[in-house]
Amino acid sequence: MTTDRPADYLVSLVRELCKLPQETEWAEFKENDAEPPQIGEYLSALSNSAALAGKAFAYLVWGIRDGDHAVVGTGFSPATAKVGNEELENWLLRSLAPKIHFRFFAVTVDGLPVVVLEIERAFRQPVQFQGQEFIRVGTYKKRLKDFPEKERALWRLFDKAPFENGVAAERVRDEDVLRLLDYPAYFDLLGRALPENRAGILAALEDDKLIVPCEVGGWNITNLGAVLFAKRLDDFASLKRKAMRVIQYRDKSRADGGKEQVGGKGYASGFEGLIAYVNGLLPTNEVIGQALRRDVPMYPELAIRELVANALIHQDFFMSGVGPMVEIFEDRIEITNPGIPLVSTDRFVDTPPRSRNEGLASLMRRIGICEERGSGIDKVIRLVEAFQLPAPIFEVPDGFTRSVLFAHRPLARMDKADRIRAVYQHACLRYVNRLQLTNASLRERFGIEPANKAAASRLIRDALEAGVIRLVNEDVGDKLRAYVPHWA
């Protein structure tokens, strides 16, 4: 049983719901009727109807008489209820698609036991229970397929509803907004003076849509506000699994399970700490200079920063139960986020990024955590070349986006795929800077001696045969030949 709603909040919520003249499409009252299949159907119907009604949550309340909304108490105990040998809550969650957040709360109202089921509104697609979609029509629960106009309205709504505008916490008091959100970090990161009073702080947070007024009083903390500036992401049930996970493995495989750390803060307020933690786990190389030895990072720190920021910003928040992750191996670092990219991975360098979370991306750019449009991945490639590392991999494994940076490996130990990928990325980087790939530029990229032009020529030939680059002008001699990406 979840207990992270204060009792006074729950009592106030029940009283507000009881004031409704009748059941609505987003609120249902029961005394003791708690058959699991019925609860599952209500989860689907109320979640879908809350979306249509513009509500952050819907409610199913036990212990309230339907006719006059009097508090009569209930004998229903979701904490002990089971379906077969399975706990009710787990059975319900397993029967829903997509998974939504719902929570049972037990509270005493007027000396009588009441149970509140808080149900998150549907996002992105209608919620199904055991393969069926339900909707409320007035005070009745119906199959959605029988009401095509409501189904069309839902899909139109889903097409327009960005994650950032969703509600992470509802009906929050002024003082609790300041308790839950790291507002000093917000002002500090934006370089703004902290207002002298609470009203000024709340007004600034509202201006950036981190909070919005709640129609029944207090504030709603938006997903944007919570995911960026939560003091503890665990305080927001729908965002608990969105914290960045950092896992360090002993060698080149995941076999040993690794050492794991889960971030607790919002992405903006916790970003510098996250990057410092990741960099602290990365290996270094010892470089012997003229007068001293010094350790230099194995990976470019700015490249790590950019790729971690990208994973946070471009993830698909509607993929339930998963979040971004950094995995550190002996020979590489992998940065993964839920969701497939909106542009092809082989066009990351030249195509301005399209973000499914534009509000989040915009605020992250304003506070200096990520780059302006289109300059991030080029910077990563440029830094990788400066460190003479193998070319990174950008891949899309089963609905996720993954960026892989490799530790230093000499050209002789790179396989053919590594070399072709490096030549292609070098051509892309040159092209976006109004330049072309040449034998000389490729020698510089790999640290090949000028006397060994033939080695660079072999790399170019392999890339041409793979079809990833093309010759600009065939009518010139070997020394003047230049190349561009295949799509240029």
C-alpha positions as CSV (number, residue, x, y, z in Angstrom):
1,M,0.0,0.0,0.0
2,T,1.5,3.3,-1.0
3,T,1.6,5.9,1.7
4,D,3.4,8.9,0.2
5,R,0.2,11.1,0.1
6,P,-0.3,12.9,3.5
7,A,-3.5,11.9,5.3
8,D,-4.8,15.5,5.3
9,Y,-4.4,15.6,1.5
10,L,-6.4,12.4,1.0
11,V,-9.1,13.5,3.4
12,S,-9.4,16.8,1.5
13,L,-9.4,15.0,-1.8
14,V,-12.3,12.7,-0.7
15,R,-14.3,15.7,0.6
16,E,-13.8,17.5,-2.7
17,L,-14.9,14.4,-4.7
18,C,-17.9,13.9,-2.5
19,K,-19.0,17.5,-3.4
20,L,-19.5,16.5,-7.0
21,P,-23.2,16.5,-7.8
22,Q,-22.9,13.1,-9.4
23,E,-20.3,10.7,-10.6
24,T,-18.3,12.1,-13.5
25,E,-16.3,10.5,-16.4
26,W,-13.2,10.7,-14.2
27,A,-14.6,9.8,-10.7
28,E,-16.5,6.6,-9.6
29,F,-17.8,5.8,-6.1
30,K,-18.2,2.3,-4.6
31,E,-19.1,1.0,-1.2
32,N,-17.6,-2.6,-1.2
33,D,-17.8,-3.8,-4.8
34,A,-14.2,-4.7,-5.6
35,E,-14.1,-7.6,-8.1
36,P,-10.7,-7.5,-9.7
37,P,-11.9,-7.7,-13.3
38,Q,-14.2,-4.7,-12.6
39,I,-11.4,-2.7,-11.1
40,G,-9.3,-3.5,-14.2
41,E,-12.0,-2.3,-16.5
42,Y,-12.4,0.9,-14.5
43,L,-8.7,1.5,-14.6
44,S,-8.9,1.5,-18.4
45,A,-12.1,3.5,-18.6
46,L,-11.2,6.2,-16.0
47,S,-7.7,6.6,-17.4
48,N,-8.9,7.2,-20.9
49,S,-11.7,9.5,-19.7
50,A,-9.4,11.5,-17.6
51,A,-7.3,12.2,-20.7
52,L,-10.4,13.4,-22.6
53,A,-11.5,15.6,-19.7
54,G,-8.1,17.2,-19.4
55,K,-7.5,15.7,-15.9
56,A,-4.2,14.6,-14.6
57,F,-5.8,11.8,-12.6
58,A,-9.0,9.9,-12.3
59,Y,-10.3,8.4,-9.0
60,L,-12.1,5.2,-7.9
61,V,-13.2,5.6,-4.3
62,W,-14.5,2.9,-2.0
63,G,-16.5,3.7,1.1
64,I,-18.8,6.3,-0.5
65,R,-22.5,5.7,-1.1
66,D,-23.3,6.3,-4.8
67,G,-26.6,8.1,-4.4
68,D,-25.8,10.9,-2.0
69,H,-22.0,10.6,-1.8
70,A,-22.1,10.1,2.0
71,V,-19.1,8.5,3.7
72,V,-20.2,5.0,4.8
73,G,-16.9,3.2,5.0
74,T,-15.6,0.0,3.3
75,G,-14.4,-3.4,4.0
76,F,-12.2,-3.5,0.9
77,S,-8.5,-3.9,1.6
78,P,-6.3,-3.8,-1.5
79,A,-3.2,-4.5,0.5
80,T,-4.5,-8.0,1.3
81,A,-6.6,-8.7,-1.8
82,K,-5.3,-11.4,-4.2
83,V,-6.2,-12.9,-7.5
84,G,-5.4,-16.6,-7.0
85,N,-2.0,-16.4,-5.3
86,E,-1.0,-13.1,-6.9
87,E,-1.3,-9.7,-5.2
88,L,-4.1,-7.6,-6.7
89,E,-2.0,-4.6,-7.6
90,N,0.5,-6.7,-9.5
91,W,-2.2,-8.6,-11.3
92,L,-3.9,-5.4,-12.4
93,L,-0.6,-3.9,-13.6
94,R,0.2,-7.0,-15.5
95,S,-3.2,-6.9,-17.2
96,L,-2.8,-3.3,-18.5
97,A,-1.3,-2.1,-21.7
98,P,0.4,0.2,-21.8
99,K,1.4,0.2,-18.2
100,I,0.1,3.3,-16.3
101,H,0.7,4.4,-12.8
102,F,-2.0,3.8,-10.3
103,R,-1.9,3.8,-6.5
104,F,-4.2,2.6,-3.7
105,F,-4.4,4.8,-0.6
106,A,-6.2,3.9,2.7
107,V,-7.4,6.8,4.7
108,T,-9.9,7.4,7.6
109,V,-12.6,10.0,6.9
110,D,-15.1,10.9,9.6
111,G,-13.9,7.8,11.5
112,L,-14.6,5.4,8.7
113,P,-12.2,3.5,6.4
114,V,-12.0,4.8,2.8
115,V,-9.9,3.5,-0.1
116,V,-8.8,5.8,-2.9
117,L,-7.5,4.5,-6.2
118,E,-5.6,7.3,-8.0
119,I,-5.3,6.6,-11.7
120,E,-2.9,8.4,-14.1
121,R,-4.5,9.7,-17.3
122,A,-3.8,7.9,-20.5
123,F,-0.9,9.2,-22.6
124,R,0.0,8.4,-26.2
125,Q,-2.5,5.6,-26.7
126,P,-5.7,4.3,-25.0
127,V,-5.2,2.1,-22.0
128,Q,-6.4,-1.5,-22.4
129,F,-7.3,-4.0,-19.7
130,Q,-6.8,-7.6,-20.9
131,G,-6.8,-6.5,-24.5
132,Q,-10.0,-4.4,-24.3
133,E,-10.2,-0.6,-24.2
134,F,-12.9,1.0,-22.1
135,I,-14.3,4.5,-21.7
136,R,-16.8,6.3,-19.5
137,V,-19.9,7.7,-21.2
138,G,-21.6,9.8,-18.5
139,T,-21.5,7.6,-15.5
140,Y,-21.4,4.3,-17.4
141,K,-18.4,2.2,-18.3
142,K,-18.4,1.2,-22.0
143,R,-16.2,-0.5,-24.6
144,L,-14.3,2.3,-26.5
145,K,-14.8,0.6,-29.8
146,D,-18.5,1.2,-29.5
147,F,-17.9,5.0,-29.4
148,P,-15.7,5.8,-32.4
149,E,-16.1,9.6,-31.9
150,K,-14.6,9.3,-28.5
151,E,-11.8,7.1,-29.9
152,R,-11.0,9.6,-32.6
153,A,-11.0,12.4,-30.0
154,L,-8.6,10.4,-27.8
155,W,-6.1,9.9,-30.7
156,R,-6.3,13.5,-31.7
157,L,-5.4,14.4,-28.1
158,F,-2.5,11.9,-27.9
159,D,-1.0,13.4,-31.0
160,K,-0.9,16.9,-29.4
161,A,0.1,16.0,-25.8
162,P,3.8,16.4,-25.0
163,F,5.2,14.7,-22.0
164,E,6.4,17.9,-20.4
165,N,2.8,19.2,-20.0
166,G,1.7,16.2,-18.0
167,V,1.2,16.4,-14.2
168,A,3.7,14.7,-11.9
169,A,2.0,15.9,-8.7
170,E,-1.4,17.4,-8.2
171,R,-2.9,19.9,-5.7
172,V,0.4,20.8,-4.1
173,R,0.6,23.5,-1.5
174,D,2.9,26.5,-1.9
175,E,5.3,25.2,0.8
176,D,5.3,21.7,-0.7
177,V,6.3,23.0,-4.1
178,L,9.4,24.6,-2.5
179,R,10.0,21.4,-0.6
180,L,9.8,19.1,-3.6
181,L,11.6,21.2,-6.2
182,D,15.2,22.4,-6.0
183,Y,14.2,26.0,-6.8
184,P,17.6,27.5,-5.8
185,A,19.2,25.4,-8.5
186,Y,16.7,26.7,-11.0
187,F,17.6,30.3,-10.4
188,D,21.3,29.5,-10.1
189,L,21.5,27.7,-13.4
190,L,19.7,30.5,-15.2
191,G,21.9,33.1,-13.6
192,R,19.0,34.8,-12.0
193,A,18.7,36.3,-8.5
194,L,16.6,34.4,-6.0
195,P,13.3,36.4,-5.4
196,E,12.8,37.8,-2.0
197,N,9.6,36.0,-1.3
198,R,7.7,32.8,-1.9
199,A,5.2,34.5,-4.4
200,G,8.1,35.6,-6.6
201,I,9.6,32.2,-6.6
202,L,6.3,30.5,-7.5
203,A,5.6,33.1,-10.2
204,A,9.0,32.4,-11.9
205,L,8.4,28.6,-11.8
206,E,5.0,29.2,-13.3
207,D,6.5,31.3,-16.1
208,D,8.6,28.4,-17.2
209,K,5.7,25.9,-16.8
210,L,7.4,24.0,-14.0
211,I,4.2,24.4,-12.1
212,V,0.7,25.4,-13.2
213,P,-2.3,26.4,-11.1
214,C,-4.6,23.6,-10.0
215,E,-8.3,24.3,-10.6
216,V,-9.2,23.1,-7.1
217,G,-6.5,25.1,-5.3
218,G,-2.7,24.9,-5.0
219,W,-0.4,23.9,-7.8
220,N,0.2,21.0,-10.2
221,I,3.9,20.2,-10.6
222,T,4.4,19.4,-14.3
223,N,6.5,16.6,-15.6
224,L,8.9,19.3,-16.9
225,G,9.4,20.8,-13.4
226,A,9.8,17.4,-11.6
227,V,12.1,15.7,-14.1
228,L,14.4,18.7,-14.2
229,F,14.4,20.0,-10.7
230,A,13.1,17.3,-8.3
231,K,15.0,17.1,-5.1
232,R,14.2,13.4,-5.1
233,L,12.7,11.8,-8.2
234,D,11.4,9.1,-5.9
235,D,8.9,11.7,-4.6
236,F,7.1,11.5,-7.9
237,A,5.6,8.0,-8.5
238,S,5.5,8.3,-12.3
239,L,9.1,9.4,-12.6
240,K,10.9,7.0,-10.2
241,R,12.1,4.8,-13.1
242,K,13.4,7.8,-15.1
243,A,16.5,8.4,-12.9
244,M,19.8,7.9,-14.7
245,R,21.4,4.5,-13.8
246,V,25.2,4.3,-13.9
247,I,26.7,0.8,-13.9
248,Q,30.4,0.0,-13.8
249,Y,31.6,-3.5,-14.9
250,R,34.9,-5.2,-14.1
251,D,35.8,-6.1,-17.7
252,K,34.4,-6.1,-21.2
253,S,31.1,-8.0,-20.5
254,R,28.0,-7.7,-18.3
255,A,28.6,-11.1,-16.8
256,D,29.6,-9.9,-13.3
257,G,26.5,-7.8,-12.8
258,G,28.5,-4.6,-12.1
259,K,28.4,-1.9,-9.5
260,E,25.2,0.3,-9.9
261,Q,24.3,3.8,-8.8
262,V,20.9,5.4,-9.4
263,G,20.7,9.1,-9.6
264,G,18.2,10.7,-7.3
265,K,17.9,14.3,-8.4
266,G,16.2,16.0,-11.3
267,Y,18.2,16.1,-14.5
268,A,19.1,19.8,-14.4
269,S,19.8,20.1,-10.7
270,G,21.7,16.8,-10.6
271,F,23.5,17.0,-14.0
272,E,26.9,18.3,-12.8
273,G,27.0,15.7,-10.0
274,L,26.1,13.0,-12.5
275,I,28.9,14.0,-14.9
276,A,31.4,14.2,-12.1
277,Y,30.5,10.8,-10.9
278,V,30.7,9.2,-14.4
279,N,34.1,10.9,-15.1
280,G,35.4,9.6,-11.7
281,L,34.8,6.0,-12.8
282,L,36.5,6.3,-16.2
283,P,40.0,5.1,-16.7
284,T,42.9,7.5,-17.5
285,N,46.0,7.2,-19.6
286,E,49.4,8.2,-18.2
287,V,51.2,10.6,-20.5
288,I,54.9,11.4,-20.1
289,G,55.7,15.0,-20.9
290,Q,59.1,16.8,-21.0
291,A,59.2,17.3,-17.2
292,L,56.5,15.3,-15.6
293,R,54.0,12.4,-15.9
294,R,50.3,13.3,-15.9
295,D,47.0,11.4,-16.2
296,V,44.7,12.4,-19.0
297,P,41.1,11.1,-19.4
298,M,40.6,8.0,-21.6
299,Y,37.5,9.7,-23.1
300,P,36.9,13.3,-23.9
301,E,34.9,14.7,-21.0
302,L,32.9,17.1,-23.2
303,A,31.9,14.1,-25.4
304,I,30.6,12.3,-22.3
305,R,28.7,15.4,-21.2
306,E,27.1,15.8,-24.6
307,L,26.0,12.2,-25.0
308,V,24.6,11.9,-21.5
309,A,22.6,15.1,-22.1
310,N,21.3,13.7,-25.3
311,A,20.2,10.5,-23.6
312,L,18.3,12.5,-21.0
313,I,16.7,15.0,-23.5
314,H,15.7,12.7,-26.4
315,Q,14.4,9.7,-24.5
316,D,10.8,8.5,-24.9
317,F,9.3,9.2,-21.5
318,F,6.1,7.3,-22.5
319,M,8.0,4.0,-22.4
320,S,7.0,2.8,-19.0
321,G,9.3,1.2,-16.4
322,V,12.6,2.1,-18.2
323,G,15.0,5.0,-18.1
324,P,18.4,6.2,-19.3
325,M,21.6,4.3,-18.4
326,V,25.4,4.7,-18.6
327,E,27.3,1.5,-18.7
328,I,31.1,1.6,-18.2
329,F,33.2,-1.3,-19.4
330,E,36.9,-1.9,-19.5
331,D,37.1,-1.0,-23.2
332,R,34.1,1.2,-23.9
333,I,31.3,3.3,-22.4
334,E,27.6,2.8,-23.6
335,I,25.0,5.4,-23.1
336,T,21.4,4.2,-23.7
337,N,18.0,5.9,-23.6
338,P,14.4,4.6,-24.2
339,G,13.0,5.4,-27.6
340,I,14.2,5.3,-31.2
341,P,15.7,8.5,-32.6
342,L,13.6,10.7,-34.8
343,V,16.4,10.9,-37.4
344,S,18.5,8.1,-38.9
345,T,21.6,7.3,-36.9
346,D,23.9,7.7,-39.9
347,R,22.6,11.3,-40.2
348,F,23.3,12.4,-36.6
349,V,26.2,14.6,-37.6
350,D,24.5,16.7,-40.3
351,T,20.8,16.7,-39.4
352,P,19.5,19.1,-36.7
353,P,18.1,16.9,-33.9
354,R,14.3,16.6,-33.7
355,S,13.3,16.2,-30.1
356,R,10.2,14.6,-28.9
357,N,10.6,16.7,-25.7
358,E,11.1,20.1,-27.1
359,G,10.1,22.0,-23.9
360,L,12.7,20.0,-21.9
361,A,15.3,20.5,-24.6
362,S,14.7,24.2,-24.8
363,L,15.1,24.7,-21.0
364,M,18.2,22.5,-20.9
365,R,19.7,24.6,-23.7
366,R,18.9,27.8,-21.8
367,I,20.7,26.6,-18.7
368,G,23.7,25.5,-20.7
369,I,23.5,21.7,-20.3
370,C,23.1,20.9,-23.9
371,E,24.2,22.4,-27.2
372,E,22.3,24.5,-29.6
373,R,20.5,22.6,-32.3
374,G,22.7,20.5,-34.5
375,S,26.1,21.1,-32.9
376,G,26.3,18.3,-30.3
377,I,27.2,15.1,-32.2
378,D,29.6,17.0,-34.5
379,K,31.4,18.1,-31.3
380,V,31.5,14.4,-30.1
381,I,33.0,13.3,-33.4
382,R,35.5,16.1,-33.4
383,L,36.7,15.3,-29.9
384,V,36.9,11.6,-30.7
385,E,39.1,12.4,-33.7
386,A,41.3,14.7,-31.5
387,F,41.8,11.9,-29.1
388,Q,42.4,9.5,-32.0
389,L,39.8,7.0,-30.7
390,P,37.9,4.5,-32.7
391,A,34.7,6.0,-34.2
392,P,31.7,5.9,-31.9
393,I,28.7,3.7,-32.8
394,F,25.2,5.0,-32.8
395,E,22.6,2.2,-32.9
396,V,19.0,1.4,-32.2
397,P,18.6,-1.9,-30.3
398,D,14.9,-2.9,-29.9
399,G,13.3,0.4,-29.3
400,F,16.3,2.1,-27.6
401,T,19.0,4.5,-28.7
402,R,22.6,3.7,-27.8
403,S,25.8,5.6,-28.2
404,V,29.1,3.7,-27.7
405,L,32.5,5.4,-27.1
406,F,35.5,3.2,-27.4
407,A,38.8,3.4,-25.5
408,H,41.9,4.1,-27.4
409,R,42.9,1.4,-29.9
410,P,45.7,1.8,-32.5
411,L,44.6,1.7,-36.2
412,A,46.3,-1.7,-36.6
413,R,43.9,-3.2,-34.1
414,M,40.7,-1.7,-35.6
415,D,38.7,-4.0,-37.7
416,K,37.4,-3.1,-41.2
417,A,34.0,-2.0,-39.9
418,D,35.7,0.3,-37.3
419,R,37.8,1.9,-40.1
420,I,35.0,2.4,-42.5
421,R,32.8,3.9,-39.8
422,A,35.6,6.3,-38.9
423,V,36.2,7.4,-42.5
424,Y,32.4,8.0,-43.0
425,Q,32.2,10.1,-39.8
426,H,35.3,12.0,-40.8
427,A,33.7,12.8,-44.2
428,C,30.5,13.9,-42.4
429,L,32.3,16.2,-40.0
430,R,34.3,17.7,-42.9
431,Y,31.2,18.2,-44.9
432,V,29.2,20.1,-42.2
433,N,32.2,22.4,-41.9
434,R,32.2,23.1,-45.7
435,L,35.3,20.9,-46.2
436,Q,36.0,17.6,-48.0
437,L,37.7,14.5,-46.9
438,T,41.2,14.1,-48.4
439,N,44.1,11.8,-48.0
440,A,45.9,14.4,-45.9
441,S,42.9,15.0,-43.6
442,L,42.4,11.3,-43.1
443,R,46.1,10.9,-42.2
444,E,45.7,13.6,-39.6
445,R,42.6,11.9,-38.2
446,F,44.4,8.6,-37.7
447,G,47.9,9.9,-36.9
448,I,49.3,8.3,-40.1
449,E,52.8,9.5,-41.1
450,P,52.9,11.7,-44.3
451,A,55.2,9.2,-45.9
452,N,52.5,6.5,-45.6
453,K,49.9,7.9,-47.9
454,A,49.1,4.4,-49.2
455,A,47.6,3.4,-45.8
456,A,45.2,6.3,-46.0
457,S,44.4,5.4,-49.6
458,R,43.5,1.9,-48.6
459,L,41.1,3.3,-45.9
460,I,39.4,5.5,-48.6
461,R,39.1,2.6,-51.0
462,D,37.4,0.4,-48.4
463,A,34.9,3.2,-47.6
464,L,34.2,3.8,-51.3
465,E,33.6,0.1,-51.8
466,A,31.2,0.1,-48.8
467,G,29.3,3.0,-50.4
468,V,29.5,5.4,-47.5
469,I,31.5,8.1,-49.3
470,R,31.8,9.2,-52.9
471,L,34.5,10.9,-55.0
472,V,33.7,14.5,-55.8
473,N,35.5,14.9,-59.1
474,E,36.9,11.9,-61.1
475,D,38.8,14.2,-63.5
476,V,41.5,15.2,-61.1
477,G,44.8,13.5,-60.2
478,D,45.2,11.4,-57.1
479,K,46.8,14.3,-55.0
480,L,43.7,16.5,-55.6
481,R,41.0,13.9,-55.0
482,A,38.4,14.8,-52.4
483,Y,35.4,12.9,-51.0
484,V,32.1,13.6,-49.4
485,P,29.5,11.4,-47.6
486,H,27.3,9.3,-49.9
487,W,24.3,11.4,-49.3
488,A,25.9,14.8,-50.0
